[in-house]
């Protein structure tokens, strides 16, 4: 994600580049993967079955492909962090933004 955000390839992500990544385009619902931008593309790449949610399997597969060792307990903890649990065992796009603390509707800077 960092290499995609660093549009001028100087090795740093400046604020304008960061805004472009988390803000997407001018879609009215910035918390939807259809909003575009790098975060939406990352979400779509992680969502292997295209159902609009990141399942345990989606997250485990992505973490492995990204080179991170993540146990089943780690994945379950990520889902719980996003507000999921036994009934809701998946992560939505909005949940992913909340995990990464980049929810554009409530900026923290």
N, C-alpha and C positions, 0 to 999 in steps of 0.2 A: 504494500500500500504506500509506503514511504517513497519508493522509487517512482510510482505513478504520480504521486502528489508533487514531487520535485520537478516541476515543469521546466525550470531553467537549468536543471542538472548541475547545480552548484553544491550539492551534498547536504543542503539544508531545506527544510520546509518552512518558508516564510508564511506569515499570517494570511496573506492573500491566497497563497496556494492551499493552505489549510481550509480556508473558507470555501474555496472551489470544490474541494474534496467532500466536505461534510454538507455543503449546501446544495449540491446537485445543480439542476437547471432551474427554470422558473416555474416548475410544477407547483400547483397550489398546496398539495399535500407532501411536504418535505419528509414525512415519516412513512412514505410508501416507496417500495423499490422501483416503481415506475417513475419516480422523481428524477432518476438518472444520477450521474456522478459516479465517482469511484466507489463510494460505499455501497451503492446499489449494485454495481457490477460485482463487487466482492461477495455480496449477499447472494446474488444470482449464481455465482460460481460455486458457492458453498451448498446451495439448495439443489442437490443432485436430482431429486425427483420432480422439481419444479412446482411443488405444492404451495409455495409461499411461506413455508416454515422450515426451520432447521431442526431436523429430528436428531435424536441421539446418534444415529448412523451417519447423518450428514456432518455433524460436528466432529465425530471421531475420524471420519474419512479426511476431512479438511485438515484437522490438526496433524494427522499422520503425513499427509502430502506436503504440509508446510514445515515438516521436520520436527514437530513437537511431540514428545511422548505424552500421551494423555490416557490415563486409566479410565475405566468405566465410571469409577467414583468421581474422577475429575470432571468428566462430561456431565454427570448428573448434577454436580455442584455448579457448573456453568449454567445449566438449565434452571436450577433453583435461584441462582443470582438474577436471572432474567425474569423471575416471577413464576416460573413453571413449577410443577410438582408431579405428584402421582397422576392426576387427571390430565394435566397439560404438560406433556413431555416433549415440547418443542419450543423453539425460539422464533418469534416473528422478527420482521425487519425493524420495527420500532423497539422491540426488546434488545436487539443487537446494538442499536444506537444507544440505548440506555446503559448497556454493559460497558460500552466504549466511552460513555459520557459525552456523546456528541449529538444529543437530541436537540435539533435546531429550534424546537418550539420553546425550550427553556435553557438558553445558553448560560454557562457557568463562568464566563470570563468578564 
